[in-house]
Amino acid sequence: MKQVCEEKGSYRRMVEEVHNKWKDRSLFFVGDVKKARDLEYIFQISFARIGNITDVIHKSENVFVIFCRTFHEEDVQRIIIQNDLEYNKSYCYDEDLFDFLNHFAAEEFLSGDIAIWGIGSLSHYFLENFHKRSIQVKYFVCTEKKQNEMNGIPILTPSEIKEKNVKIVIAVNYHYFHEIEKKCKEIGIAESRYIHYSELMDNPGDLLRKTYYDDSYYHIDWF
């Protein structure tokens, strides 16, 4: 996710966003040690064992607890009830962080008006996958323009889109991406303005979820 990572400051910016989400709170992961340690390493948030989190909460009014959902649900619910915790105000689950990562990865590029380069099946596929987000598709772009609009949205040529203040999602087969990238450079569309749709589809939260739930393995000694 080249452009997205460059604009957001990549990993450091992601960590800052997590901490800003619960500004002025002391953040703690609680639960399964391996999984909590994984998330602690990524998000730079303190780890607390299930047995002492109540003491931690009582020492400060600004504690926000992130529970590993794979840990014993009865213990988690007991802590929530005993300490009168409220979802999204004083606690959440590790799964919420995966969703946050997915949102983080695309929010900067897809904020504001965008144009979709391509009017074929891949442009529809992209829109279907992002239908829950409030993305503003202002234009479609077609190199060989044969119609003026699609679904009520204007279709522009590459030269016309150059003059518009929009980001461009290139929704074509990757085989043709380099041709379009070459065209963008020829007509003066900055590289920071466009991205291949697949880079927005590779949600890092989903990738983290796969490794997070994977089994633990012992270290292999090489002889």
Z-matrix of the N, CA and C atoms (Angstrom, degrees):
N
C 1 1.464
C 2 1.524 1 108.66
N 3 1.316 2 114.16 1 69.22
C 4 1.458 3 121.53 2 -169.98
C 5 1.525 4 113.45 3 -56.77
N 6 1.346 5 116.75 4 -61.35
C 7 1.460 6 118.42 5 -175.36
C 8 1.513 7 112.47 6 -64.65
N 9 1.338 8 116.01 7 -41.34
C 10 1.461 9 119.70 8 -178.50
C 11 1.516 10 110.65 9 -60.07
N 12 1.350 11 116.34 10 -47.02
C 13 1.456 12 120.29 11 -178.42
C 14 1.518 13 111.21 12 -65.13
N 15 1.338 14 117.53 13 -39.35
C 16 1.450 15 120.27 14 -179.58
C 17 1.518 16 110.76 15 -64.50
N 18 1.317 17 117.30 16 -43.66
C 19 1.457 18 120.41 17 -175.77
C 20 1.519 19 111.92 18 -72.96
N 21 1.321 20 117.77 19 -33.20
C 22 1.462 21 121.09 20 -176.14
C 23 1.522 22 113.15 21 -88.91
N 24 1.337 23 117.49 22 -4.26
C 25 1.448 24 118.57 23 -176.26
C 26 1.509 25 110.99 24 76.58
N 27 1.336 26 116.02 25 14.84
C 28 1.459 27 123.42 26 173.73
C 29 1.523 28 112.50 27 53.56
N 30 1.330 29 115.46 28 -132.81
C 31 1.465 30 120.90 29 -168.87
C 32 1.525 31 113.00 30 -60.28
N 33 1.326 32 117.37 31 -44.83
C 34 1.461 33 120.16 32 -177.60
C 35 1.523 34 110.89 33 -60.31
N 36 1.322 35 115.97 34 -42.42
C 37 1.462 36 120.39 35 179.46
C 38 1.535 37 110.90 36 -64.68
N 39 1.342 38 116.42 37 -37.36
C 40 1.456 39 120.25 38 179.11
C 41 1.521 40 111.02 39 -61.73
N 42 1.338 41 115.89 40 -45.40
C 43 1.460 42 120.14 41 179.52
C 44 1.522 43 110.39 42 -62.73
N 45 1.325 44 116.53 43 -41.83
C 46 1.462 45 120.36 44 178.19
C 47 1.521 46 111.41 45 -60.11
N 48 1.330 47 116.34 46 -39.45
C 49 1.463 48 120.42 47 -179.39
C 50 1.524 49 111.13 48 -65.68
N 51 1.326 50 116.82 49 -39.42
C 52 1.463 51 120.02 50 177.71
C 53 1.523 52 110.29 51 -61.17
N 54 1.321 53 116.30 52 -45.00
C 55 1.463 54 120.01 53 -179.37
C 56 1.534 55 111.30 54 -69.89
N 57 1.313 56 117.32 55 -35.36
C 58 1.471 57 120.26 56 178.43
C 59 1.521 58 111.89 57 -68.50
N 60 1.338 59 115.76 58 -27.29
C 61 1.470 60 119.38 59 -179.53
C 62 1.525 61 110.60 60 -59.78
N 63 1.334 62 115.72 61 -36.37
C 64 1.465 63 120.41 62 177.42
C 65 1.528 64 108.22 63 -121.85
N 66 1.304 65 114.45 64 62.63
C 67 1.472 66 121.38 65 -173.65
C 68 1.532 67 111.24 66 -58.90
N 69 1.340 68 115.00 67 140.68
C 70 1.464 69 123.07 68 177.93
C 71 1.523 70 112.92 69 65.33
N 72 1.343 71 117.62 70 19.83
C 73 1.458 72 120.66 71 176.63
C 74 1.528 73 109.11 72 -110.86
N 75 1.322 74 116.03 73 150.57
C 76 1.451 75 121.67 74 172.83
C 77 1.525 76 107.61 75 -90.69
N 78 1.316 77 117.13 76 115.22
C 79 1.456 78 121.83 77 -172.60
C 80 1.527 79 111.15 78 -95.39
N 81 1.347 80 115.60 79 134.24
C 82 1.456 81 121.01 80 179.87
C 83 1.524 82 110.45 81 -135.58
N 84 1.342 83 116.32 82 133.79
C 85 1.455 84 121.81 83 168.69
C 86 1.520 85 108.38 84 -89.45
N 87 1.322 86 115.82 85 140.30
C 88 1.458 87 120.71 86 -179.51
C 89 1.522 88 108.96 87 -134.22
N 90 1.357 89 116.07 88 137.64
C 91 1.455 90 118.90 89 172.15
C 92 1.500 91 113.20 90 133.28
N 93 1.322 92 115.56 91 -146.60
C 94 1.450 93 123.32 92 -178.62
C 95 1.522 94 109.87 93 -49.47
N 96 1.335 95 116.18 94 125.02
C 97 1.473 96 120.66 95 -171.35
C 98 1.520 97 112.27 96 -61.40
N 99 1.341 98 117.39 97 -48.23
C 100 1.461 99 119.41 98 -178.21
C 101 1.511 100 111.61 99 -59.19
N 102 1.337 101 116.84 100 -49.03
C 103 1.455 102 120.39 101 -175.96
C 104 1.536 103 111.42 102 -69.57
N 105 1.321 104 115.63 103 -39.03
C 106 1.460 105 118.39 104 177.72
C 107 1.526 106 110.69 105 -64.07
N 108 1.329 107 116.06 106 -38.78
C 109 1.460 108 119.67 107 178.57
C 110 1.527 109 111.33 108 -65.42
N 111 1.336 110 116.42 109 -37.71
C 112 1.466 111 119.92 110 177.10
C 113 1.524 112 111.04 111 -58.53
N 114 1.326 113 115.63 112 -48.43
C 115 1.454 114 119.68 113 -178.08
C 116 1.523 115 111.89 114 -71.62
N 117 1.325 116 115.70 115 -34.63
C 118 1.465 117 119.90 116 176.94
C 119 1.532 118 109.81 117 -59.98
N 120 1.325 119 115.96 118 -42.13
C 121 1.460 120 121.11 119 -179.05
C 122 1.530 121 110.98 120 -63.60
N 123 1.335 122 116.61 121 -41.84
C 124 1.460 123 121.05 122 -176.26
C 125 1.520 124 112.02 123 -74.50
N 126 1.329 125 116.32 124 -46.16
C 127 1.465 126 120.13 125 -172.15
C 128 1.526 127 114.40 126 -98.39
N 129 1.335 128 117.03 127 -3.69
C 130 1.468 129 121.30 128 178.55
C 131 1.539 130 111.75 129 56.75
N 132 1.321 131 114.16 130 52.42
C 133 1.457 132 121.60 131 179.71
C 134 1.529 133 108.31 132 -123.38
N 135 1.316 134 117.04 133 145.34
C 136 1.461 135 121.86 134 -175.24
C 137 1.530 136 112.24 135 -64.40
N 138 1.332 137 115.35 136 152.95
C 139 1.460 138 121.87 137 178.93
C 140 1.527 139 109.19 138 -111.12
N 141 1.323 140 117.25 139 134.96
C 142 1.470 141 121.78 140 176.98
C 143 1.519 142 108.84 141 -130.42
N 144 1.312 143 116.53 142 138.68
C 145 1.460 144 120.04 143 178.34
C 146 1.537 145 110.20 144 -76.21
N 147 1.301 146 114.36 145 154.05
C 148 1.460 147 120.31 146 -176.01
C 149 1.529 148 111.32 147 -58.60
N 150 1.336 149 116.41 148 -30.59
C 151 1.456 150 119.50 149 -176.10
C 152 1.512 151 115.04 150 -74.50
N 153 1.332 152 117.89 151 -22.10
C 154 1.474 153 118.31 152 -176.97
C 155 1.522 154 114.04 153 -118.00
N 156 1.340 155 118.30 154 8.06
C 157 1.464 156 119.03 155 -177.90
C 158 1.530 157 111.53 156 -66.33
N 159 1.341 158 117.73 157 -32.16
C 160 1.467 159 120.03 158 177.99
C 161 1.524 160 110.58 159 -61.81
N 162 1.339 161 116.86 160 -42.03
C 163 1.464 162 120.25 161 176.59
C 164 1.521 163 111.14 162 -62.07
N 165 1.330 164 116.53 163 -39.99
C 166 1.462 165 121.00 164 178.31
C 167 1.517 166 110.78 165 -62.47
N 168 1.330 167 116.13 166 -44.45
C 169 1.468 168 120.91 167 -179.97
C 170 1.518 169 111.01 168 -62.21
N 171 1.315 170 116.89 169 -42.20
C 172 1.463 171 120.75 170 -177.11
C 173 1.520 172 112.84 171 -69.55
N 174 1.324 173 117.01 172 -21.25
C 175 1.464 174 119.94 173 -179.45
C 176 1.529 175 112.14 174 -81.38
N 177 1.305 176 116.83 175 -15.81
C 178 1.464 177 119.92 176 -178.80
C 179 1.519 178 110.45 177 -147.52
N 180 1.317 179 116.03 178 143.02
C 181 1.466 180 120.57 179 178.54
C 182 1.524 181 111.40 180 -86.32
N 183 1.316 182 116.80 181 -7.12
C 184 1.467 183 120.36 182 -173.65
C 185 1.522 184 113.65 183 -109.77
N 186 1.328 185 116.97 184 26.29
C 187 1.459 186 120.30 185 179.29
C 188 1.525 187 110.28 186 -82.11
N 189 1.341 188 115.89 187 134.85
C 190 1.455 189 121.63 188 172.14
C 191 1.521 190 107.04 189 -119.28
N 192 1.332 191 116.65 190 125.69
C 193 1.454 192 122.01 191 -172.52
C 194 1.529 193 110.23 192 -105.65
N 195 1.345 194 115.82 193 132.87
C 196 1.461 195 121.61 194 175.37
C 197 1.526 196 107.87 195 -114.63
N 198 1.327 197 116.11 196 110.41
C 199 1.461 198 121.93 197 -176.50
C 200 1.520 199 111.40 198 -87.64
N 201 1.332 200 115.96 199 136.99
C 202 1.455 201 121.01 200 169.71
C 203 1.526 202 107.44 201 -75.97
N 204 1.302 203 116.55 202 116.95
C 205 1.456 204 119.92 203 -172.59
C 206 1.535 205 112.81 204 -66.05
N 207 1.323 206 117.69 205 -22.75
C 208 1.458 207 119.61 206 -179.52
C 209 1.524 208 112.36 207 -77.17
N 210 1.325 209 117.26 208 -8.00
C 211 1.455 210 119.25 209 178.87
C 212 1.526 211 109.57 210 -75.89
N 213 1.350 212 116.41 211 171.81
C 214 1.467 213 120.48 212 -175.49
C 215 1.525 214 110.93 213 -58.48
N 216 1.323 215 115.52 214 115.71
C 217 1.458 216 120.81 215 -175.40
C 218 1.528 217 111.82 216 -61.91
N 219 1.321 218 116.75 217 -35.66
C 220 1.471 219 119.54 218 -179.59
C 221 1.529 220 110.76 219 -62.87
N 222 1.335 221 116.91 220 -40.79
C 223 1.462 222 120.44 221 178.88
C 224 1.522 223 111.09 222 -66.09
N 225 1.316 224 115.26 223 -41.06
C 226 1.471 225 119.83 224 179.10
C 227 1.517 226 110.44 225 -62.60
N 228 1.328 227 117.05 226 -47.96
C 229 1.463 228 120.31 227 -178.93
C 230 1.523 229 111.39 228 -64.12
N 231 1.308 230 116.76 229 -36.41
C 232 1.465 231 119.75 230 177.81
C 233 1.524 232 111.17 231 -61.92
N 234 1.327 233 116.73 232 -43.38
C 235 1.467 234 120.71 233 179.20
C 236 1.529 235 111.06 234 -66.12
N 237 1.315 236 116.15 235 -40.31
C 238 1.471 237 120.62 236 179.24
C 239 1.526 238 110.50 237 -61.20
N 240 1.346 239 116.48 238 -45.82
C 241 1.468 240 120.83 239 -178.18
C 242 1.523 241 111.38 240 -70.27
N 243 1.334 242 116.96 241 -45.52
C 244 1.463 243 120.57 242 -177.79
C 245 1.525 244 112.62 243 -60.79
N 246 1.311 245 116.23 244 -35.02
C 247 1.459 246 120.51 245 -175.52
C 248 1.525 247 113.40 246 -104.02
N 249 1.341 248 115.35 247 8.72
C 250 1.463 249 121.13 248 176.38
C 251 1.530 250 111.40 249 52.26
N 252 1.328 251 116.17 250 47.20
C 253 1.459 252 120.87 251 -179.30
C 254 1.529 253 110.17 252 -81.36
N 255 1.320 254 115.34 253 146.53
C 256 1.460 255 120.94 254 -178.16
C 257 1.521 256 109.29 255 -119.42
N 258 1.328 257 115.39 256 129.61
C 259 1.458 258 121.08 257 -175.98
C 260 1.529 259 111.76 258 -58.14
N 261 1.321 260 115.41 259 132.48
C 262 1.466 261 125.54 260 -179.78
C 263 1.520 262 113.75 261 71.11
N 264 1.328 263 117.25 262 -5.89
C 265 1.466 264 119.90 263 175.40
C 266 1.523 265 111.21 264 -109.57
N 267 1.331 266 116.48 265 -36.20
C 268 1.455 267 118.99 266 177.85
C 269 1.529 268 112.01 267 -132.29
N 270 1.344 269 117.78 268 -4.73
C 271 1.459 270 120.13 269 173.71
C 272 1.522 271 110.46 270 -159.23
N 273 1.332 272 115.28 271 159.99
C 274 1.459 273 121.73 272 170.16
C 275 1.529 274 107.07 273 -152.16
N 276 1.326 275 117.66 274 -171.65
C 277 1.455 276 121.88 275 -179.60
C 278 1.523 277 110.70 276 -115.88
N 279 1.339 278 115.02 277 161.47
C 280 1.455 279 119.56 278 178.96
C 281 1.529 280 111.81 279 -57.53
N 282 1.339 281 117.59 280 -34.32
C 283 1.459 282 121.02 281 178.94
C 284 1.528 283 111.92 282 -58.06
N 285 1.327 284 116.26 283 -31.94
C 286 1.463 285 119.52 284 178.84
C 287 1.527 286 111.28 285 -64.14
N 288 1.331 287 116.61 286 -31.03
C 289 1.458 288 120.21 287 178.97
C 290 1.527 289 111.18 288 -71.37
N 291 1.327 290 116.86 289 -34.21
C 292 1.461 291 119.03 290 176.54
C 293 1.528 292 110.00 291 -62.05
N 294 1.333 293 115.81 292 -44.65
C 295 1.459 294 119.88 293 178.75
C 296 1.524 295 110.73 294 -64.42
N 297 1.333 296 116.20 295 -37.08
C 298 1.463 297 120.29 296 178.46
C 299 1.525 298 110.57 297 -63.06
N 300 1.333 299 116.84 298 -40.27
C 301 1.463 300 120.75 299 179.02
C 302 1.521 301 111.21 300 -62.10
N 303 1.328 302 116.64 301 -42.48
C 304 1.461 303 120.25 302 178.48
C 305 1.520 304 111.04 303 -61.80
N 306 1.324 305 115.80 304 -42.56
C 307 1.457 306 120.28 305 178.94
C 308 1.511 307 110.48 306 -64.85
N 309 1.329 308 116.46 307 -43.00
C 310 1.457 309 121.80 308 -178.89
C 311 1.517 310 111.31 309 -59.29
N 312 1.330 311 116.66 310 -40.95
C 313 1.452 312 120.98 311 -173.17
C 314 1.518 313 113.36 312 -61.42
N 315 1.330 314 117.86 313 -33.19
C 316 1.455 315 120.79 314 -173.66
C 317 1.513 316 114.71 315 -112.70
N 318 1.329 317 118.25 316 -14.00
C 319 1.453 318 119.76 317 -169.37
C 320 1.519 319 113.52 318 -61.62
N 321 1.346 320 117.46 319 -37.40
C 322 1.455 321 119.48 320 -176.96
C 323 1.519 322 111.05 321 -67.79
N 324 1.317 323 116.09 322 -47.40
C 325 1.460 324 118.81 323 -177.32
C 326 1.526 325 111.56 324 -68.37
N 327 1.325 326 116.61 325 -37.28
C 328 1.463 327 120.08 326 -174.79
C 329 1.523 328 113.56 327 -90.33
N 330 1.328 329 117.45 328 1.33
C 331 1.462 330 118.98 329 176.59
C 332 1.527 331 108.76 330 -75.12
N 333 1.316 332 116.48 331 145.16
C 334 1.456 333 119.80 332 -177.47
C 335 1.517 334 111.35 333 80.44
N 336 1.319 335 115.96 334 -168.16
C 337 1.462 336 121.30 335 -177.87
C 338 1.521 337 110.61 336 -78.04
N 339 1.329 338 115.85 337 141.83
C 340 1.458 339 120.34 338 176.37
C 341 1.523 340 109.67 339 -130.93
N 342 1.328 341 114.40 340 160.54
C 343 1.457 342 121.66 341 172.32
C 344 1.517 343 107.76 342 -120.48
N 345 1.308 344 116.44 343 147.03
C 346 1.461 345 121.36 344 177.13
C 347 1.522 346 108.41 345 -110.21
N 348 1.322 347 115.46 346 118.75
C 349 1.461 348 121.16 347 179.27
C 350 1.523 349 107.63 348 -86.41
N 351 1.317 350 115.17 349 110.40
C 352 1.453 351 120.81 350 -176.13
C 353 1.517 352 110.34 351 122.25
N 354 1.316 353 116.42 352 140.26
C 355 1.466 354 119.96 353 -179.14
C 356 1.532 355 110.47 354 -126.50
N 357 1.326 356 115.48 355 18.22
C 358 1.460 357 119.65 356 -178.53
C 359 1.513 358 113.10 357 -95.53
N 360 1.323 359 116.00 358 -158.18
C 361 1.459 360 121.51 359 -173.68
C 362 1.525 361 112.66 360 -64.60
N 363 1.320 362 118.11 361 -32.65
C 364 1.464 363 120.31 362 -178.04
C 365 1.526 364 111.63 363 -69.99
N 366 1.305 365 117.61 364 -32.11
C 367 1.472 366 119.40 365 176.44
C 368 1.523 367 109.88 366 -67.23
N 369 1.326 368 117.14 367 -38.46
C 370 1.462 369 120.53 368 176.96
C 371 1.530 370 110.70 369 -68.60
N 372 1.319 371 116.15 370 -38.45
C 373 1.470 372 120.74 371 177.88
C 374 1.523 373 110.65 372 -61.48
N 375 1.325 374 116.21 373 -43.90
C 376 1.465 375 120.40 374 178.80
C 377 1.526 376 110.79 375 -61.79
N 378 1.316 377 117.06 376 -46.06
C 379 1.465 378 120.88 377 -178.57
C 380 1.521 379 111.29 378 -64.52
N 381 1.316 380 117.96 379 -37.95
C 382 1.465 381 121.10 380 178.55
C 383 1.522 382 111.25 381 -62.89
N 384 1.325 383 116.84 382 -37.98
C 385 1.458 384 120.84 383 -178.69
C 386 1.523 385 112.76 384 -76.47
N 387 1.312 386 117.38 385 -18.64
C 388 1.459 387 120.67 386 -179.18
C 389 1.526 388 112.10 387 -114.30
N 390 1.333 389 116.52 388 19.39
C 391 1.463 390 119.37 389 -175.07
C 392 1.520 391 112.75 390 -67.01
N 393 1.344 392 118.15 391 -22.59
C 394 1.462 393 120.44 392 -179.47
C 395 1.518 394 112.34 393 -80.69
N 396 1.313 395 116.56 394 -14.20
C 397 1.463 396 119.91 395 179.89
C 398 1.521 397 108.89 396 -94.47
N 399 1.292 398 115.14 397 150.93
C 400 1.464 399 120.23 398 -177.25
C 401 1.527 400 110.19 399 -85.70
N 402 1.332 401 116.50 400 59.15
C 403 1.459 402 118.63 401 177.97
C 404 1.524 403 109.73 402 -82.04
N 405 1.313 404 115.54 403 142.05
C 406 1.449 405 121.99 404 -176.28
C 407 1.524 406 109.53 405 -105.69
N 408 1.340 407 116.43 406 96.74
C 409 1.464 408 120.43 407 177.94
C 410 1.523 409 107.93 408 -82.83
N 411 1.326 410 113.76 409 108.75
C 412 1.469 411 120.04 410 -175.84
C 413 1.525 412 111.97 411 -89.85
N 414 1.352 413 114.98 412 -35.58
C 415 1.463 414 119.98 413 -176.72
C 416 1.527 415 110.67 414 -146.06
N 417 1.322 416 114.67 415 158.46
C 418 1.453 417 122.38 416 162.04
C 419 1.518 418 107.33 417 -107.77
N 420 1.317 419 116.55 418 155.07
C 421 1.462 420 121.32 419 178.58
C 422 1.515 421 108.61 420 -124.65
N 423 1.321 422 115.71 421 134.02
C 424 1.457 423 120.69 422 178.74
C 425 1.527 424 108.74 423 -138.92
N 426 1.324 425 116.47 424 128.02
C 427 1.468 426 120.58 425 -178.57
C 428 1.513 427 111.30 426 -63.60
N 429 1.322 428 116.76 427 -44.56
C 430 1.462 429 121.09 428 177.67
C 431 1.525 430 108.51 429 -108.97
N 432 1.294 431 114.81 430 80.86
C 433 1.459 432 121.77 431 -174.92
C 434 1.524 433 111.63 432 -68.48
N 435 1.354 434 115.14 433 123.21
C 436 1.466 435 120.17 434 179.55
C 437 1.526 436 112.24 435 -121.24
N 438 1.329 437 116.58 436 -5.85
C 439 1.463 438 120.82 437 177.30
C 440 1.519 439 108.16 438 -145.29
N 441 1.308 440 116.42 439 160.49
C 442 1.465 441 121.03 440 -173.16
C 443 1.520 442 114.27 441 -91.02
N 444 1.333 443 117.40 442 -19.66
C 445 1.462 444 119.12 443 -179.02
C 446 1.520 445 111.07 444 -156.26
N 447 1.325 446 114.70 445 163.53
C 448 1.465 447 121.44 446 174.28
C 449 1.514 448 108.06 447 -142.89
N 450 1.308 449 115.99 448 124.74
C 451 1.467 450 122.14 449 -176.14
C 452 1.525 451 111.63 450 54.71
N 453 1.324 452 115.20 451 35.89
C 454 1.464 453 119.99 452 177.75
C 455 1.520 454 114.59 453 80.70
N 456 1.334 455 117.29 454 2.20
C 457 1.470 456 121.70 455 -179.07
C 458 1.525 457 108.69 456 -105.56
N 459 1.338 458 118.04 457 129.68
C 460 1.471 459 120.90 458 -178.00
C 461 1.522 460 112.92 459 -60.03
N 462 1.323 461 115.54 460 143.30
C 463 1.459 462 122.21 461 173.71
C 464 1.521 463 107.85 462 -105.67
N 465 1.329 464 116.85 463 126.63
C 466 1.458 465 122.17 464 -178.42
C 467 1.522 466 111.01 465 -116.16
N 468 1.304 467 115.86 466 160.87
C 469 1.460 468 121.58 467 173.08
C 470 1.528 469 108.02 468 -84.35
N 471 1.336 470 118.30 469 165.37
C 472 1.466 471 120.41 470 176.84
C 473 1.519 472 113.12 471 -56.11
N 474 1.319 473 118.23 472 -40.22
C 475 1.463 474 120.82 473 179.57
C 476 1.522 475 111.44 474 -64.69
N 477 1.332 476 116.34 475 -35.47
C 478 1.457 477 120.16 476 -179.92
C 479 1.524 478 111.43 477 -71.95
N 480 1.330 479 117.04 478 -38.85
C 481 1.465 480 119.43 479 -177.81
C 482 1.516 481 110.68 480 -70.11
N 483 1.326 482 117.60 481 -24.79
C 484 1.462 483 121.11 482 178.97
C 485 1.523 484 111.49 483 -55.46
N 486 1.321 485 116.51 484 -35.72
C 487 1.467 486 121.32 485 -175.23
C 488 1.527 487 112.97 486 -84.43
N 489 1.312 488 117.99 487 -6.42
C 490 1.465 489 121.42 488 -177.34
C 491 1.531 490 110.41 489 -93.21
N 492 1.312 491 116.17 490 144.56
C 493 1.468 492 121.82 491 -179.75
C 494 1.528 493 109.84 492 -88.10
N 495 1.318 494 115.59 493 71.86
C 496 1.471 495 120.99 494 -178.47
C 497 1.522 496 109.23 495 -138.51
N 498 1.347 497 115.62 496 156.04
C 499 1.450 498 121.75 497 168.84
C 500 1.534 499 107.47 498 -86.93
N 501 1.333 500 116.59 499 153.78
C 502 1.459 501 120.65 500 -173.62
C 503 1.529 502 110.28 501 -121.62
N 504 1.322 503 116.18 502 121.65
C 505 1.461 504 122.10 503 173.37
C 506 1.527 505 107.05 504 -97.74
N 507 1.325 506 116.53 505 116.96
C 508 1.459 507 121.03 506 -177.90
C 509 1.522 508 109.18 507 -89.68
N 510 1.317 509 115.98 508 104.23
C 511 1.466 510 122.12 509 -174.34
C 512 1.527 511 109.74 510 -104.74
N 513 1.322 512 115.00 511 70.89
C 514 1.465 513 121.46 512 176.51
C 515 1.522 514 107.68 513 -134.78
N 516 1.322 515 116.55 514 165.85
C 517 1.463 516 120.87 515 174.84
C 518 1.527 517 108.87 516 -55.79
N 519 1.340 518 115.26 517 137.93
C 520 1.466 519 119.07 518 -175.03
C 521 1.521 520 112.24 519 -59.89
N 522 1.309 521 117.42 520 -22.12
C 523 1.465 522 121.71 521 177.76
C 524 1.526 523 110.93 522 -59.28
N 525 1.343 524 116.30 523 -31.36
C 526 1.466 525 120.98 524 -178.18
C 527 1.527 526 113.06 525 -97.59
N 528 1.323 527 116.47 526 -3.35
C 529 1.466 528 119.64 527 -175.42
C 530 1.523 529 112.15 528 -61.21
N 531 1.330 530 117.22 529 -41.76
C 532 1.464 531 119.86 530 -176.77
C 533 1.531 532 111.66 531 -66.18
N 534 1.331 533 116.17 532 -30.82
C 535 1.462 534 119.18 533 175.94
C 536 1.522 535 110.25 534 -65.41
N 537 1.319 536 115.70 535 -43.82
C 538 1.467 537 119.85 536 179.83
C 539 1.520 538 110.44 537 -68.57
N 540 1.333 539 116.67 538 -38.93
C 541 1.457 540 120.23 539 177.83
C 542 1.527 541 110.36 540 -61.17
N 543 1.312 542 116.18 541 -40.92
C 544 1.466 543 120.76 542 177.26
C 545 1.524 544 110.60 543 -62.71
N 546 1.336 545 116.24 544 -40.42
C 547 1.469 546 121.25 545 178.49
C 548 1.518 547 110.48 546 -63.61
N 549 1.338 548 116.61 547 -42.01
C 550 1.467 549 120.56 548 179.53
C 551 1.529 550 111.01 549 -60.41
N 552 1.321 551 116.23 550 -42.52
C 553 1.467 552 120.20 551 179.93
C 554 1.519 553 110.97 552 -66.88
N 555 1.329 554 116.59 553 -37.50
C 556 1.469 555 120.73 554 -179.35
C 557 1.522 556 112.24 555 -63.59
N 558 1.333 557 116.33 556 -39.01
C 559 1.470 558 118.83 557 -176.58
C 560 1.526 559 112.91 558 -95.85
N 561 1.344 560 116.52 559 0.81
C 562 1.455 561 119.82 560 172.70
C 563 1.519 562 116.02 561 90.23
N 564 1.344 563 118.65 562 27.00
C 565 1.467 564 121.35 563 173.68
C 566 1.526 565 108.26 564 -87.37
N 567 1.318 566 117.67 565 119.45
C 568 1.459 567 122.18 566 -175.46
C 569 1.522 568 110.85 567 -62.34
N 570 1.337 569 116.25 568 146.02
C 571 1.459 570 121.58 569 -178.69
C 572 1.520 571 112.23 570 -60.18
N 573 1.322 572 117.71 571 -31.42
C 574 1.465 573 121.66 572 -179.32
C 575 1.523 574 112.63 573 -68.56
N 576 1.331 575 117.21 574 -12.09
C 577 1.460 576 120.71 575 -176.87
C 578 1.520 577 113.74 576 -89.88
N 579 1.330 578 118.61 577 -12.57
C 580 1.462 579 118.57 578 -175.37
C 581 1.526 580 110.95 579 -132.62
N 582 1.322 581 114.60 580 157.15
C 583 1.460 582 121.60 581 -179.32
C 584 1.523 583 108.31 582 -155.75
N 585 1.329 584 116.78 583 147.19
C 586 1.459 585 119.39 584 175.35
C 587 1.524 586 108.95 585 -75.59
N 588 1.313 587 116.22 586 139.73
C 589 1.464 588 120.55 587 -173.76
C 590 1.532 589 112.35 588 -57.42
N 591 1.328 590 117.79 589 -31.23
C 592 1.459 591 120.94 590 -176.57
C 593 1.525 592 111.69 591 -63.54
N 594 1.345 593 117.29 592 -28.87
C 595 1.455 594 120.10 593 179.56
C 596 1.520 595 111.82 594 -68.78
N 597 1.318 596 117.13 595 -23.38
C 598 1.457 597 121.25 596 176.92
C 599 1.523 598 111.58 597 -89.66
N 600 1.333 599 116.51 598 -15.37
C 601 1.453 600 120.17 599 -179.22
C 602 1.524 601 111.83 600 -87.33
N 603 1.335 602 116.98 601 -20.13
C 604 1.468 603 120.60 602 -178.92
C 605 1.524 604 109.14 603 -80.99
N 606 1.299 605 115.97 604 80.88
C 607 1.461 606 120.39 605 -174.84
C 608 1.524 607 111.55 606 -71.47
N 609 1.331 608 118.52 607 118.86
C 610 1.467 609 120.68 608 -178.48
C 611 1.519 610 113.27 609 -63.66
N 612 1.342 611 117.13 610 -30.09
C 613 1.457 612 119.61 611 177.73
C 614 1.511 613 112.13 612 -62.95
N 615 1.337 614 116.66 613 -36.49
C 616 1.461 615 120.63 614 178.39
C 617 1.525 616 110.81 615 -69.47
N 618 1.332 617 116.49 616 -37.58
C 619 1.458 618 120.43 617 177.74
C 620 1.520 619 110.51 618 -66.15
N 621 1.341 620 116.15 619 -42.02
C 622 1.464 621 120.00 620 178.37
C 623 1.521 622 110.54 621 -64.39
N 624 1.319 623 116.91 622 -38.80
C 625 1.461 624 121.00 623 -179.80
C 626 1.537 625 111.05 624 -59.46
N 627 1.336 626 116.92 625 -39.48
C 628 1.462 627 120.71 626 -178.65
C 629 1.523 628 111.13 627 -64.72
N 630 1.327 629 117.63 628 -44.85
C 631 1.463 630 119.95 629 -179.76
C 632 1.526 631 111.38 630 -73.53
N 633 1.308 632 115.97 631 -33.31
C 634 1.466 633 122.36 632 -178.29
C 635 1.524 634 111.12 633 -62.13
N 636 1.327 635 116.52 634 -40.19
C 637 1.463 636 120.87 635 -178.40
C 638 1.529 637 113.04 636 -92.13
N 639 1.314 638 117.23 637 1.78
C 640 1.458 639 120.04 638 178.40
C 641 1.526 640 110.03 639 -70.68
N 642 1.322 641 116.38 640 155.34
C 643 1.464 642 121.05 641 179.83
C 644 1.527 643 110.94 642 -68.82
N 645 1.332 644 115.33 643 153.39
C 646 1.458 645 120.70 644 175.27
C 647 1.526 646 109.32 645 -81.12
N 648 1.322 647 115.20 646 145.24
C 649 1.454 648 119.90 647 178.24
C 650 1.518 649 109.16 648 -130.03
N 651 1.329 650 115.09 649 147.67
C 652 1.448 651 119.71 650 179.15
C 653 1.529 652 110.06 651 -75.32
N 654 1.308 653 114.66 652 152.90
C 655 1.456 654 120.37 653 176.74
C 656 1.523 655 109.99 654 -65.52
N 657 1.335 656 116.85 655 138.81
C 658 1.447 657 121.16 656 -179.92
C 659 1.524 658 109.65 657 -96.63
N 660 1.315 659 115.85 658 125.60
C 661 1.459 660 120.65 659 177.01
C 662 1.530 661 108.75 660 -87.30
N 663 1.326 662 115.62 661 126.26
C 664 1.457 663 120.11 662 -179.54
C 665 1.535 664 109.27 663 -95.27
N 666 1.302 665 116.34 664 134.43
C 667 1.470 666 121.32 665 -177.66
C 668 1.527 667 110.18 666 -106.43
